[in-house]
């Protein structure tokens, strides 16, 4: 059991990003305190060994669950952003010849759909951040949380930039004389 506790704890520490560490600082401190008590005050013959293992396992499991929720929510954010960038903002059938009015009408409908998707995805990202905050039980004004939100914001900005970049590349391919 002790090997399982230490193994899970080490795995958690290895996968944790620097921006996540302050969010779990209280959990990590509690785990370290319990492990130190076990290392310095207990032996296998101690009567409190089962209590120590139960307490350490509960603390590690709680921290692991919180980190897993953060990781799962971040993967969901990245999936939303990938969906945005995989679908260009401008759409044109390569085999069709358009007149300007027809092209503008088709683009307006497609762009409205894309704006709706991006707006909806933004709301989903906000919900994921709120879910992470609820799991961590941390104040939204806490410096560690604000730093994490800025980190996620930078990822979202990067995703929006990829969306625009991919859309511009799609337009460039459509007007490339060699491709035409």
MARNU-898598 format. One record per atom (N, C-alpha, C): residue number from 1; residue in one letter; atom name; z, x, y. Coordinates in pm, whole numbers. Atoms other than C-alpha are relative to their C-alpha. Example, Ala and Ser with C-alpha at 12.3 -4.5 7.8 and 13.67 -1.06 7.14 Angstrom:
BEGIN
<1, a, N, <0, 89, -119>>
<1, a, CA, <780, 1230, -450>>
<1, a, C, <0, 90, 120>>
<2, s, N, <-6, -82, -119>>
<2, s, CA, <714, 1367, -106>>
<2, s, C, <73, -77, 109>>
This chain:
BEGIN
<1, x, N, <0, 82, -121>>
<1, x, CA, <0, 0, 0>>
<1, x, C, <0, 86, 127>>
<2, x, N, <-7, -87, -117>>
<2, x, CA, <85, 278, 242>>
<2, x, C, <-135, 68, 24>>
<3, x, N, <132, -60, -14>>
<3, x, CA, <-250, 446, 174>>
<3, x, C, <-98, -99, 60>>
<4, x, N, <86, 105, -55>>
<4, x, CA, <-425, 117, 251>>
<4, x, C, <27, -18, 149>>
<5, x, N, <-37, 16, -141>>
<5, x, CA, <-236, 83, 579>>
<5, x, C, <-57, 115, 82>>
<6, x, N, <46, -118, -73>>
<6, x, CA, <-315, 438, 690>>
<6, x, C, <-153, 5, 1>>
<7, x, N, <146, 1, 7>>
<7, x, CA, <-677, 408, 574>>
<7, x, C, <-62, -99, 97>>
<8, x, N, <53, 102, -92>>
<8, x, CA, <-738, 86, 767>>
<8, x, C, <25, 41, 145>>
<9, x, N, <-34, -45, -135>>
<9, x, CA, <-564, 229, 1072>>
<9, x, C, <-96, 111, 45>>
<10, x, N, <93, -108, -34>>
<10, x, CA, <-777, 545, 1064>>
<10, x, C, <-142, -51, 20>>
<11, x, N, <133, 59, -14>>
<11, x, CA, <-1095, 343, 1013>>
<11, x, C, <-11, -71, 135>>
<12, x, N, <-2, 72, -127>>
<12, x, CA, <-1001, 128, 1312>>
<12, x, C, <-11, 98, 117>>
<13, x, N, <3, -99, -108>>
<13, x, CA, <-941, 434, 1530>>
<13, x, C, <-137, 66, 12>>
<14, x, N, <131, -64, -1>>
<14, x, CA, <-1275, 587, 1430>>
<14, x, C, <-109, -89, 59>>
<15, x, N, <105, 90, -48>>
<15, x, CA, <-1478, 278, 1516>>
<15, x, C, <27, -52, 141>>
<16, x, N, <-39, 53, -130>>
<16, x, CA, <-1297, 202, 1841>>
<16, x, C, <-69, 77, 114>>
<17, x, N, <59, -60, -119>>
<17, x, CA, <-1485, 265, 2166>>
<17, x, C, <110, 32, 100>>
<18, x, N, <-99, -38, -101>>
<18, x, CA, <-1301, 431, 2454>>
<18, x, C, <38, -119, 89>>
<19, x, N, <-27, 116, -86>>
<19, x, CA, <-1331, 107, 2655>>
<19, x, C, <86, -104, -74>>
<20, x, N, <-80, 94, 79>>
<20, x, CA, <-1164, -86, 2370>>
<20, x, C, <143, 49, -19>>
<21, x, N, <-133, -58, 28>>
<21, x, CA, <-870, 151, 2324>>
<21, x, C, <109, -54, 94>>
<22, x, N, <-107, 54, -87>>
<22, x, CA, <-677, 36, 2639>>
<22, x, C, <31, -147, -27>>
<23, x, N, <-23, 141, 31>>
<23, x, CA, <-721, -326, 2531>>
<23, x, C, <98, -17, -116>>
<24, x, N, <-86, 4, 119>>
<24, x, CA, <-535, -249, 2208>>
<24, x, C, <115, 99, 9>>
<25, x, N, <-103, -104, -17>>
<25, x, CA, <-292, 6, 2354>>
<25, x, C, <137, -44, -49>>
<26, x, N, <-133, 48, 43>>
<26, x, CA, <17, -208, 2292>>
<26, x, C, <7, -7, -152>>
<27, x, N, <3, 6, 145>>
<27, x, CA, <-88, -267, 1932>>
<27, x, C, <7, 139, -62>>
<28, x, N, <1, -137, 53>>
<28, x, CA, <-159, 101, 1873>>
<28, x, C, <136, 66, 16>>
<29, x, N, <-133, -57, -23>>
<29, x, CA, <175, 200, 2025>>
<29, x, C, <101, -54, -102>>
<30, x, N, <-93, 60, 98>>
<30, x, CA, <363, -46, 1800>>
<30, x, C, <-24, 57, -139>>
<31, x, N, <33, -58, 132>>
<31, x, CA, <180, 88, 1493>>
<31, x, C, <53, 142, -8>>
<32, x, N, <-48, -138, 0>>
<32, x, CA, <256, 448, 1589>>
<32, x, C, <152, 7, -12>>
<33, x, N, <-146, 1, 6>>
<33, x, CA, <625, 367, 1640>>
<33, x, C, <49, -32, -141>>
<34, x, N, <-40, 37, 136>>
<34, x, CA, <653, 199, 1300>>
<34, x, C, <-31, 114, -96>>
<35, x, N, <36, -110, 89>>
<35, x, CA, <468, 483, 1128>>
<35, x, C, <91, 121, 21>>
<36, x, N, <-93, -111, -27>>
<36, x, CA, <687, 743, 1300>>
<36, x, C, <136, -25, -64>>
<37, x, N, <-128, 36, 64>>
<37, x, CA, <997, 557, 1184>>
<37, x, C, <-9, 22, -150>>
<38, x, N, <18, -18, 144>>
<38, x, CA, <858, 559, 833>>
<38, x, C, <-9, 146, -40>>
<39, x, N, <15, -142, 32>>
<39, x, CA, <770, 927, 845>>
<39, x, C, <130, 77, 13>>
<40, x, N, <-119, -79, -30>>
<40, x, CA, <1101, 1047, 985>>
<40, x, C, <132, -56, -54>>
<41, x, N, <-129, 59, 36>>
<41, x, CA, <1366, 804, 864>>
<41, x, C, <3, -63, -139>>
<42, x, N, <2, 67, 130>>
<42, x, CA, <1253, 662, 531>>
<42, x, C, <-46, 95, -109>>
<43, x, N, <50, -68, 120>>
<43, x, CA, <1206, 799, 183>>
<43, x, C, <-37, -110, -99>>
<44, x, N, <40, 101, 99>>
<44, x, CA, <1067, 627, -123>>
<44, x, C, <122, -65, -66>>
<45, x, N, <-121, 57, 58>>
<45, x, CA, <1424, 566, -235>>
<45, x, C, <75, -89, 99>>
<46, x, N, <-67, 82, -101>>
<46, x, CA, <1520, 390, 91>>
<46, x, C, <-12, -148, -37>>
<47, x, N, <0, 143, 30>>
<47, x, CA, <1611, 25, 60>>
<47, x, C, <-94, -77, 93>>
<48, x, N, <81, 71, -99>>
<48, x, CA, <1403, -66, 368>>
<48, x, C, <-150, 30, -14>>
<49, x, N, <140, -41, 13>>
<49, x, CA, <1073, 68, 232>>
<49, x, C, <-94, -121, -6>>
<50, x, N, <85, 119, 7>>
<50, x, CA, <933, -277, 150>>
<50, x, C, <-14, -66, 136>>
<51, x, N, <7, 57, -136>>
<51, x, CA, <1021, -403, 497>>
<51, x, C, <-92, 84, 88>>
<52, x, N, <86, -91, -77>>
<52, x, CA, <852, -96, 648>>
<52, x, C, <-147, -27, -32>>
<53, x, N, <140, 22, 41>>
<53, x, CA, <532, -153, 449>>
<53, x, C, <-48, -136, 50>>
<54, x, N, <38, 133, -47>>
<54, x, CA, <528, -524, 535>>
<54, x, C, <-24, 0, 151>>
<55, x, N, <13, -5, -146>>
<55, x, CA, <581, -456, 906>>
<55, x, C, <-123, 81, 41>>
<56, x, N, <115, -84, -34>>
<56, x, CA, <323, -176, 921>>
<56, x, C, <-130, -71, -34>>
<57, x, N, <121, 71, 42>>
<57, x, CA, <67, -382, 729>>
<57, x, C, <-31, -113, 97>>
<58, x, N, <22, 111, -93>>
<58, x, CA, <114, -680, 962>>
<58, x, C, <-52, 50, 135>>
<59, x, N, <45, -56, -128>>
<59, x, CA, <74, -465, 1274>>
<59, x, C, <-143, 51, -8>>
<60, x, N, <136, -52, 16>>
<60, x, CA, <-238, -291, 1144>>
<60, x, C, <-99, -114, -19>>
<61, x, N, <89, 114, 21>>
<61, x, CA, <-388, -617, 1026>>
<61, x, C, <-28, -74, 131>>
<62, x, N, <17, 68, -129>>
<62, x, CA, <-330, -778, 1367>>
<62, x, C, <-93, 78, 92>>
<63, x, N, <86, -84, -85>>
<63, x, CA, <-488, -486, 1553>>
<63, x, C, <-143, 3, -54>>
<64, x, N, <132, -2, 64>>
<64, x, CA, <-776, -473, 1304>>
<64, x, C, <-74, -131, 27>>
<65, x, N, <62, 131, -27>>
<65, x, CA, <-842, -846, 1350>>
<65, x, C, <-48, -6, 144>>
<66, x, N, <40, 2, -142>>
<66, x, CA, <-848, -809, 1729>>
<66, x, C, <-122, 87, 24>>
<67, x, N, <114, -89, -18>>
<67, x, CA, <-1086, -514, 1712>>
<67, x, C, <-124, -59, -66>>
<68, x, N, <114, 63, 68>>
<68, x, CA, <-1308, -700, 1464>>
<68, x, C, <-60, -111, 84>>
<69, x, N, <50, 106, -88>>
<69, x, CA, <-1334, -995, 1701>>
<69, x, C, <-78, 60, 117>>
<70, x, N, <72, -68, -109>>
<70, x, CA, <-1431, -760, 1986>>
<70, x, C, <-137, 48, -48>>
<71, x, N, <125, -53, 55>>
<71, x, CA, <-1697, -595, 1768>>
<71, x, C, <-99, -112, -32>>
<72, x, N, <88, 112, 35>>
<72, x, CA, <-1836, -927, 1638>>
<72, x, C, <-57, -65, 127>>
<73, x, N, <48, 60, -124>>
<73, x, CA, <-1857, -1070, 1989>>
<73, x, C, <-100, 91, 71>>
<74, x, N, <95, -92, -61>>
<74, x, CA, <-2030, -756, 2115>>
<74, x, C, <-135, -4, -73>>
<75, x, N, <124, 12, 76>>
<75, x, CA, <-2285, -782, 1832>>
<75, x, C, <-74, -129, 39>>
<76, x, N, <62, 127, -41>>
<76, x, CA, <-2347, -1145, 1934>>
<76, x, C, <-64, 14, 138>>
<77, x, N, <58, -26, -133>>
<77, x, CA, <-2403, -1035, 2296>>
<77, x, C, <-129, 78, -14>>
<78, x, N, <120, -82, 20>>
<78, x, CA, <-2650, -770, 2180>>
<78, x, C, <-113, -80, -63>>
<79, x, N, <103, 86, 60>>
<79, x, CA, <-2833, -1029, 1967>>
<79, x, C, <-62, -93, 104>>
<80, x, N, <51, 85, -108>>
<80, x, CA, <-2865, -1260, 2268>>
<80, x, C, <-97, 80, 87>>
<81, x, N, <84, -85, -85>>
<81, x, CA, <-3004, -975, 2477>>
<81, x, C, <-129, 40, -71>>
<82, x, N, <121, -34, 76>>
<82, x, CA, <-3247, -875, 2201>>
<82, x, C, <-97, -118, -1>>
<83, x, N, <85, 119, -5>>
<83, x, CA, <-3376, -1233, 2194>>
<83, x, C, <-71, -14, 134>>
<84, x, N, <63, 5, -133>>
<84, x, CA, <-3441, -1214, 2567>>
<84, x, C, <-113, 101, 9>>
<85, x, N, <100, -105, -19>>
<85, x, CA, <-3629, -885, 2553>>
<85, x, C, <-116, -10, -98>>
<86, x, N, <107, 14, 98>>
<86, x, CA, <-3833, -975, 2244>>
<86, x, C, <-106, -102, 42>>
<87, x, N, <91, 107, -42>>
<87, x, CA, <-3997, -1269, 2423>>
<87, x, C, <-37, 22, 146>>
<88, x, N, <38, -30, -139>>
<88, x, CA, <-4195, -1173, 2737>>
<88, x, C, <11, -123, 92>>
<89, x, N, <-10, 107, -99>>
<89, x, CA, <-4155, -1373, 3055>>
<89, x, C, <-136, -62, 31>>
<90, x, N, <137, 50, -22>>
<90, x, CA, <-4534, -1412, 3078>>
<90, x, C, <-67, -10, -135>>
<91, x, N, <62, 25, 129>>
<91, x, CA, <-4730, -1560, 2792>>
<91, x, C, <-146, -39, 23>>
<92, x, N, <142, 32, -12>>
<92, x, CA, <-5106, -1573, 2749>>
<92, x, C, <-63, 17, -137>>
<93, x, N, <75, -11, 126>>
<93, x, CA, <-5328, -1641, 2451>>
<93, x, C, <-116, 98, 25>>
<94, x, N, <100, -103, -28>>
<94, x, CA, <-5552, -1333, 2426>>
<94, x, C, <-144, -46, -21>>
<95, x, N, <137, 44, 29>>
<95, x, CA, <-5854, -1525, 2297>>
<95, x, C, <-46, -112, 93>>
<96, x, N, <34, 113, -86>>
<96, x, CA, <-5850, -1793, 2567>>
<96, x, C, <-31, 50, 141>>
<97, x, N, <34, -28, -139>>
<97, x, CA, <-6016, -1777, 2908>>
<97, x, C, <62, -111, 84>>
<98, x, N, <-71, 95, -85>>
<98, x, CA, <-5806, -1945, 3178>>
<98, x, C, <-65, -5, 138>>
<99, x, N, <27, 4, -144>>
<99, x, CA, <-5894, -2074, 3521>>
<99, x, C, <136, 14, 68>>
<100, x, N, <-128, -28, -65>>
<100, x, CA, <-5625, -1991, 3780>>
<100, x, C, <99, -117, -3>>
<101, x, N, <-90, 116, -1>>
<101, x, CA, <-5481, -2345, 3797>>
<101, x, C, <61, -22, -138>>
<102, x, N, <-46, 19, 138>>
<102, x, CA, <-5457, -2378, 3421>>
<102, x, C, <101, 109, -39>>
<103, x, N, <-90, -111, 31>>
<103, x, CA, <-5296, -2032, 3386>>
<103, x, C, <135, -19, 70>>
<104, x, N, <-124, 19, -77>>
<104, x, CA, <-5041, -2107, 3661>>
<104, x, C, <85, -112, -60>>
<105, x, N, <-75, 112, 59>>
<105, x, CA, <-4946, -2441, 3501>>
<105, x, C, <65, 42, -132>>
<106, x, N, <-54, -43, 129>>
<106, x, CA, <-4903, -2284, 3157>>
<106, x, C, <114, 101, 20>>
<107, x, N, <-104, -99, -27>>
<107, x, CA, <-4701, -1994, 3300>>
<107, x, C, <126, -65, 56>>
<108, x, N, <-116, 69, -58>>
<108, x, CA, <-4477, -2229, 3498>>
<108, x, C, <85, -63, -110>>
<109, x, N, <-73, 63, 110>>
<109, x, CA, <-4384, -2421, 3181>>
<109, x, C, <70, 107, -85>>
<110, x, N, <-60, -107, 82>>
<110, x, CA, <-4325, -2098, 2984>>
<110, x, C, <117, 65, 74>>
<111, x, N, <-106, -65, -77>>
<111, x, CA, <-4120, -1942, 3264>>
<111, x, C, <123, -89, 10>>
<112, x, N, <-115, 91, -4>>
<112, x, CA, <-3902, -2253, 3295>>
<112, x, C, <77, 5, -132>>
<113, x, N, <-63, -9, 132>>
<113, x, CA, <-3835, -2232, 2922>>
<113, x, C, <80, 131, -13>>
<114, x, N, <-67, -130, 8>>
<114, x, CA, <-3746, -1861, 2947>>
<114, x, C, <123, 4, 89>>
<115, x, N, <-115, 4, -91>>
<115, x, CA, <-3519, -1917, 3248>>
<115, x, C, <112, -83, -64>>
<116, x, N, <-100, 82, 69>>
<116, x, CA, <-3342, -2193, 3052>>
<116, x, C, <67, 81, -111>>
<117, x, N, <-55, -82, 109>>
<117, x, CA, <-3301, -1957, 2752>>
<117, x, C, <96, 107, 53>>
<118, x, N, <-83, -106, -57>>
<118, x, CA, <-3162, -1678, 2969>>
<118, x, C, <127, -57, 61>>
<119, x, N, <-119, 66, -57>>
<119, x, CA, <-2928, -1914, 3155>>
<119, x, C, <96, -42, -111>>
<120, x, N, <-82, 44, 114>>
<120, x, CA, <-2803, -2059, 2826>>
<120, x, C, <64, 121, -68>>
<121, x, N, <-53, -121, 60>>
<121, x, CA, <-2762, -1709, 2680>>
<121, x, C, <111, 60, 85>>
<122, x, N, <-104, -49, -89>>
<122, x, CA, <-2563, -1604, 2987>>
<122, x, C, <130, -77, -17>>
<123, x, N, <-119, 83, 23>>
<123, x, CA, <-2327, -1895, 2932>>
<123, x, C, <64, 33, -135>>
<124, x, N, <-53, -39, 131>>
<124, x, CA, <-2294, -1796, 2566>>
<124, x, C, <74, 134, 7>>
<125, x, N, <-66, -130, -18>>
<125, x, CA, <-2209, -1438, 2668>>
<125, x, C, <135, -20, 68>>
<126, x, N, <-127, 29, -68>>
<126, x, CA, <-1943, -1576, 2903>>
<126, x, C, <102, -57, -99>>
<127, x, N, <-90, 58, 101>>
<127, x, CA, <-1796, -1781, 2616>>
<127, x, C, <51, 107, -96>>
<128, x, N, <-41, -108, 90>>
<128, x, CA, <-1791, -1472, 2394>>
<128, x, C, <106, 88, 66>>
<129, x, N, <-102, -79, -72>>
<129, x, CA, <-1601, -1277, 2661>>
<129, x, C, <132, -75, 6>>
<130, x, N, <-123, 80, -3>>
<130, x, CA, <-1352, -1562, 2694>>
<130, x, C, <68, 0, -136>>
<131, x, N, <-57, -2, 135>>
<131, x, CA, <-1307, -1568, 2316>>
<131, x, C, <68, 136, -27>>
<132, x, N, <-61, -133, 16>>
<132, x, CA, <-1239, -1193, 2317>>
<132, x, C, <131, 8, 78>>
<133, x, N, <-120, -3, -83>>
<133, x, CA, <-990, -1236, 2599>>
<133, x, C, <113, -81, -65>>
<134, x, N, <-102, 83, 67>>
<134, x, CA, <-810, -1516, 2413>>
<134, x, C, <58, 72, -121>>
<135, x, N, <-47, -73, 118>>
<135, x, CA, <-790, -1303, 2098>>
<135, x, C, <95, 113, 39>>
<136, x, N, <-83, -113, -44>>
<136, x, CA, <-645, -1010, 2289>>
<136, x, C, <128, -44, 71>>
<137, x, N, <-115, 52, -77>>
<137, x, CA, <-405, -1228, 2491>>
<137, x, C, <35, 97, 113>>
<138, x, N, <-17, -94, -110>>
<138, x, CA, <-456, -1003, 2793>>
<138, x, C, <-39, -72, 130>>
<139, x, N, <29, 60, -130>>
<139, x, CA, <-457, -1101, 3160>>
<139, x, C, <-141, 36, 44>>
<140, x, N, <136, -25, -49>>
<140, x, CA, <-804, -1136, 3310>>
<140, x, C, <0, 95, 119>>
<141, x, N, <-10, -92, -113>>
<141, x, CA, <-679, -931, 3605>>
<141, x, C, <44, 140, -41>>
<142, x, N, <-47, -131, 47>>
<142, x, CA, <-555, -641, 3391>>
<142, x, C, <-112, 103, 14>>
<143, x, N, <103, -103, -17>>
<143, x, CA, <-736, -314, 3468>>
<143, x, C, <-81, 27, -127>>
<144, x, N, <71, -26, 126>>
<144, x, CA, <-824, -260, 3101>>
<144, x, C, <-103, -109, -27>>
<145, x, N, <93, 110, 23>>
<145, x, CA, <-982, -605, 3079>>
<145, x, C, <-116, 6, 100>>
<146, x, N, <105, -8, -103>>
<146, x, CA, <-1173, -562, 3406>>
<146, x, C, <-99, 112, -33>>
<147, x, N, <87, -110, 41>>
<147, x, CA, <-1308, -229, 3281>>
<147, x, C, <-89, -43, -115>>
<148, x, N, <79, 48, 113>>
<148, x, CA, <-1420, -395, 2958>>
<148, x, C, <-109, -97, 47>>
<149, x, N, <98, 96, -53>>
<149, x, CA, <-1593, -676, 3150>>
<149, x, C, <-113, 76, 72>>
<150, x, N, <102, -82, -66>>
<150, x, CA, <-1774, -414, 3363>>
<150, x, C, <-90, 68, -104>>
<151, x, N, <75, -62, 109>>
<151, x, CA, <-1880, -239, 3040>>
<151, x, C, <-100, -99, -58>>
<152, x, N, <90, 103, 54>>
<152, x, CA, <-2024, -563, 2901>>
<152, x, C, <-106, -36, 104>>
<153, x, N, <95, 30, -107>>
<153, x, CA, <-2185, -638, 3238>>
<153, x, C, <-112, 103, 4>>
<154, x, N, <103, -105, 2>>
<154, x, CA, <-2365, -302, 3225>>
<154, x, C, <-96, -19, -116>>
<155, x, N, <86, 25, 116>>
<155, x, CA, <-2496, -389, 2879>>
<155, x, C, <-92, -118, 28>>
<156, x, N, <82, 117, -34>>
<156, x, CA, <-2620, -728, 3007>>
<156, x, C, <-108, 40, 100>>
<157, x, N, <100, -46, -98>>
<157, x, CA, <-2792, -564, 3306>>
<157, x, C, <-108, 80, -70>>
<158, x, N, <97, -78, 76>>
<158, x, CA, <-2958, -320, 3066>>
<158, x, C, <-91, -93, -81>>
<159, x, N, <80, 97, 76>>
<159, x, CA, <-3072, -614, 2851>>
<159, x, C, <-99, -75, 88>>
<160, x, N, <92, 66, -94>>
<160, x, CA, <-3220, -790, 3154>>
<160, x, C, <-112, 96, 41>>
<161, x, N, <100, -100, -36>>
<161, x, CA, <-3398, -469, 3253>>
<161, x, C, <-101, 19, -113>>
<162, x, N, <91, -10, 115>>
<162, x, CA, <-3544, -439, 2900>>
<162, x, C, <-92, -121, -7>>
<163, x, N, <81, 122, 1>>
<163, x, CA, <-3662, -800, 2926>>
<163, x, C, <-113, 11, 102>>
<164, x, N, <101, -16, -104>>
<164, x, CA, <-3844, -730, 3252>>
<164, x, C, <-100, 109, -39>>
<165, x, N, <86, -111, 41>>
<165, x, CA, <-3980, -398, 3123>>
<165, x, C, <-97, -43, -110>>
<166, x, N, <86, 47, 109>>
<166, x, CA, <-4113, -557, 2803>>
<166, x, C, <-103, -100, 50>>
<167, x, N, <93, 97, -58>>
<167, x, CA, <-4269, -837, 3007>>
<167, x, C, <-110, 71, 79>>
<168, x, N, <100, -77, -75>>
<168, x, CA, <-4442, -587, 3235>>
<168, x, C, <-94, 75, -94>>
<169, x, N, <87, -66, 97>>
<169, x, CA, <-4571, -396, 2933>>
<169, x, C, <-97, -100, -62>>
<170, x, N, <89, 104, 54>>
<170, x, CA, <-4713, -722, 2795>>
<170, x, C, <-110, -31, 99>>
<171, x, N, <102, 25, -102>>
<171, x, CA, <-4892, -784, 3125>>
<171, x, C, <-97, 118, 6>>
<172, x, N, <86, -119, -5>>
<172, x, CA, <-5023, -426, 3130>>
<172, x, C, <-98, 1, -118>>
<173, x, N, <89, 6, 116>>
<173, x, CA, <-5164, -471, 2779>>
<173, x, C, <-109, -104, 20>>
<174, x, N, <98, 107, -20>>
<174, x, CA, <-5338, -791, 2886>>
<174, x, C, <-108, 36, 101>>
<175, x, N, <97, -38, -102>>
<175, x, CA, <-5511, -628, 3183>>
<175, x, C, <-61, 138, -27>>
<176, x, N, <54, -131, 36>>
<176, x, CA, <-5590, -299, 3009>>
<176, x, C, <-148, -17, -35>>
<177, x, N, <145, 14, 22>>
<177, x, CA, <-5969, -261, 3023>>
<177, x, C, <-41, 44, -139>>
<178, x, N, <35, -43, 134>>
<178, x, CA, <-5976, -77, 2692>>
<178, x, C, <31, -109, -104>>
<179, x, N, <-37, 107, 93>>
<179, x, CA, <-5800, -367, 2520>>
<179, x, C, <-90, -123, 18>>
<180, x, N, <84, 116, -28>>
<180, x, CA, <-6017, -630, 2689>>
<180, x, C, <-137, 22, -64>>
